[in-house]
């Protein structure tokens, strides 16, 4: 087990996720006693209070039973118990990006409705997603909430079909799959992108660099919204300062993209980063090149992640609410598998901070 001391996520949650994964993967069998609090303290190097908080959460979630003066035991799941349905939540990485906020929204909604939520991390890999789907089928879950991984739509559909063949309903969240005929919760990425592009233009920026991924529906819609607003105002886009990466998010590769764009700084006055983690890499690249935001260039992001080191203008996505709505939608689908397909599109909003300079004054 590895506790990342640099992670923004609390240590109890990191430990809880690790132990939960061990239980789900069968490392501890039903009714088996897990290590004592003292043993877990020695194993992890964490405080007893941190271990206790994680164990309390796992008990509340239905993974373990704690018996006073006896110990903690893996709960035996009764697959016929209808009062505690299990729902799988498959996310890219609970430690990074928006996944932890979305998961918290889903978890809070699950708790209110007496639902056991099983968290699965894919690292945006198709093989990991396939593994978790097989495991969730084995656990006889009632439904699955799925964020598609960094693979083609066809490959994502192939592994979703495994669930559908077992009559397990699926709800997509955040990233969509065209023509998938699945329930879907997302935000208005196209219109949100038009709005933040208009904000840059209102501040005098018509030469705008752009960096995003082209695998995900969300970032494709943001690029389309960006181009739509430029076309509407008859502003030509310089393709030499546009990069659409073809792979999953990778810090080193995207940092290299940021350096390459900033070396062409004479061609633009502002940067549109496809999401906030990309924007953060532009701050790193700028520091490496002796540049500063917003004096040397302006920048906007997307998501409104809780950043503490920069003051980034961005689009706030109601990510927590996406988690809540996805849980409500999967429960609705479990209750009525023949109801009409639903697409829920939540509204994002502009958050103006100090990363955009008004060059009209």
N, C-alpha and C positions, 0 to 999 in steps of 0.2 A: 504494500500500500504506500502511496506517495501523497503527502500533504504538501501542496504548493503554497509556500509562505508568501509568495508574491501575488497569489490569486486574489481578485477582489471579492471572492465568495468566502463567507465565514468558514472556519475550520470545522465546525460541527456539521455543516452541510456537506463539505467534502468527505468527511468521515462517514456520514449517514449514507451518501451515495455509494461509497465504496462497499460498505457492509450490505446495503440493499442489493447491489449487484452480485455479491457473493451468495446471498440467499437465493436470488432469482436464478442464478446459474447452477444451483444445486450443490454448492460447496458445503452448505449446511442443510441437512435433510429435515423434513417436517418432524416436529417434536424433539429435534436434537438440541441439546444445550449449547449455546454459544459461549465464547470466553467471558469470564467475569469482568466487571468494570476495571478491577486492578490489572488484570491481564491485558485488557484492551489499552489501558493507559501505558503499560510497558511496551506494548506492540507499536503503538502509534506515536508516543512521545507527547500526547495531548494531555490536557488537564482532566481531572475526574469530572469537573462540571461540564466540560465540552462533550465528553463521552456520554454523560448522563442525558444531556439535551438531545443528542443524536438518538439514543436508545428510546427516550420518551417519544420522539417523533415517529420512530419505526413502530413502536407499540400502537400509537394513535393511528398509523396508516395500515395496521393489520398485519405487519410482517412478523412481529414477535409477541410473545406473552411474557410478562415479567412477574415472577413469583417471589414475594418477600422472603428473604433468608434462604432462598433456594437457587435463584438465578433467572436467566432469560432463555427462552426456548423459541425455536422457530415455529411459527403458527402453522398448523396443518390446514391447508385450504380445502374447504368443502365446496366442490364445484357445483353442487346443487343448491347452495344457499343463494336465494334471490335477493336477499336484503343487502348483500354486499357485492355488487357486480364489480368486476375488475376491468379497468380500461388501460390500454397501453398508450403511452405518450412517447413518440419517437422524435427526438430533436437532434440537431447537428452536434452540439457540445454544450453541456450545461455550464461549463466554466467560462465561456466566451460569448460575446455578442449579446443578442436579445433573448437567448434561450431560457436563461434563468428567470427572467421577468415573465415570459410567457408561461413557463412551467408553474410559477407561483400562482398566476391567475387560474390556471387549470386545477391546481392542487386545492386552492381555497374553495373553488366551486365544488370540487369533488368531496371535500370534507363536509360541506354543508348538506350534501345529498347522500352521505353515507356510501361513498364509492371509493374503492381502493385503486389508486393510480400507480401504475408501474412505469417508471422512467427508464428510457433507453437512449443511449448516446451512439450516434453513427459515425461521428467524425467526418460527416459528409461522404462516406464511402458506401458504395452499393453493397459490397460484401458484408459490411457491418449491419446495414439495414436488413439484408436478407437473413442474417443470423438472428437478429432480434425478432423478426416476423415469425420465423420458425419457432422460436422460444415462446412467443406470445400465443401462437396456435397451440403449442404443447400445454400451456397454462390455462387453455380454454377461456381466454378473455372474452368479454362481451362486446368489445369494440376497440378500435385503434384510431388515435389522432396522429397524423403523419405529416412531417415536414419533408417534402421530397429532397433527395440527396443530389449531389453534383454529378448527375448522369443524365442520359437522354430521357425524354419523356417516355419513350418506348420501354426502356429498362426499368424505370420507376413503376410503370403500369404492370410490367411482368411480375414484380414482387408483390404489388398490391393484389393482383389476381389470386395469389396464394391464399390471401385472407378471404377474398370473396368466394373462392371455391369451398371454403369452410363455413360460408354464410356468416362471416364476421364483418360487420359494417365498418366503413372507413370514412373519416373526415379529414380533408386536407386543410392545413393551416399555414398562413403566410404565403408560401410558394404554391402556385397552381400548376395544373397539368391540363392543357387545352383539350377539349372534347373528351374529358375523362368521365363525365356523367357522375361525379362525386360531389357530396356536400363540401362546402369550401368557405373558410373564413379568412379574410384578408383586409387590407386597407386600400384606399383610393390612390395607389401609387402613381398612376398616370396624371391625375389632376393635381396631386400633391407636388409632383415634379414640375408641372407647369407653374404652380404657385411660387416655388422657390426659385425657379429660373426667372420669373417676372421680378422677383425681389432683387436679384442681381442686376437685371436690366434697369430697374428703377434707380439703382445706385450708380448707373453709368457704365456697367460692364456688358459689353457686347462681344468681346473676344474672350470666350470661356473654354478652358480645357475641361476634359471629361474623362474619368476613370471608373470603370465598373466591370462587373462580370457579365457574360452573355449566356450563362447556363441557366440562370434562375428567372422565372417569370417576373418576379418583383423588380429586379434590376433592368430587365428588358423594358418593362413598362416605364420605369423612371427615365431611361434613355429616350424612349419614344415620346414621353411627355416633354422632355428637354428639347428635342428636335421639333416637336409640334409648336412649341411656343416661339422658337427662333423662326420657323417658317411663317408663322402667323404674322410676325413683325418684320418679315423679309430681311432677316439677319443671316448672313452666310456663315456656315460652320467650317472652320479649318480642321480638316481630318488629320492633319499632322499632330494635333494636340488632343486627339481622341484615342483612347486605348480601351478596347473591350476584351478583357482576359477570358480565355477559354477554359480555365480550370477552377477548382475550388479555391477559396481564399487562402493565401499563403503569405505570411508576413514578409519573408525575404523577397519573394517575387514581386509583390505589390510595392515594396519599398524601392525596388529597382525601377518599377514603372514610374513611381513618384519622382525619383531622381531624373529619369529621362525626360519627363514632362517639364520639370523645373529648369532643366538646361535649355529649354526653348522659351524662356520667360519673356523674350521680346515679342512673342506671338500672342500673348494673352495677358489679361489683368486679373482674372479670377479662375478658380478651380471649382468644379462640381465633383465631389467625391460620392461614389455610389452608395456608401453608408459611412457611419461615423468612424468605424475602425480604419477604413481607408483614409479618411480625413486625418486621423491621428498620425498616420505614416507620412503624410505631407508635412506635418509639423516637424517630425524627425528629420526628414530629408532637407527641409528648409534650414534647420539648425546645422546640419552637416555642410551645407553650401553657404552658410553665413547670411541667410535670408531670414526675414521675420514677417509674421502675419499680424495685421493687415497692411503694414507699411510697404512691403515689396510685392505682395499679391494677396488677394482676398480668397476666402474659401468657405464653402458650405458643405454640410454632410446630410445624412438622412438617418433617422431612427430616434434621436434624442436620448442616447445612452447616458447614464450617470457618469459623466467625465469630470474629473477634479483638476486636471492639469491645464486645460485650455478652455477658452470661452468661445464655443463654436456655434455659429448660426446654423440651424438644422430644421428638419421637419420632425415634429413629434408624432410618433406612431403610437396609438393606444394598444401597446403590446400586451399589457396585463389583461386588458379587456378582450383581446384576441384569444388569450388562454381561457378566459371565462366562457366566451361564446362558443369556442370549440368544444368544451366539455358539455355545455348545454345542448349543442347540436348533436353530439354523438349519443347522448342519452335519449334525445328525441328520436334519433334513427333506430336505436335499440328497441325503443317502445313501439315504433311503427316503421317497419322496414319497407313498407310499400308506399310511404308518403312521398310527395313530390320533392325533387332535389332542391336544396336551398343554397344560395350563395349570399353570404353576409359580407358587406363591404363597409368597414368602419372609416370614419373621416379623420385624416391627419391634419395637423395645424402647424403653422410657421412659428418657430421660436427664434426671435432675433436677439443675437448677442453681439459680440464685438469683433467677429472675424471678417466682416465685410466693410470695406472702406467706401465711403461715398466719394467718387471721383468727379462728380459734377460740380463740386464746390471748390 
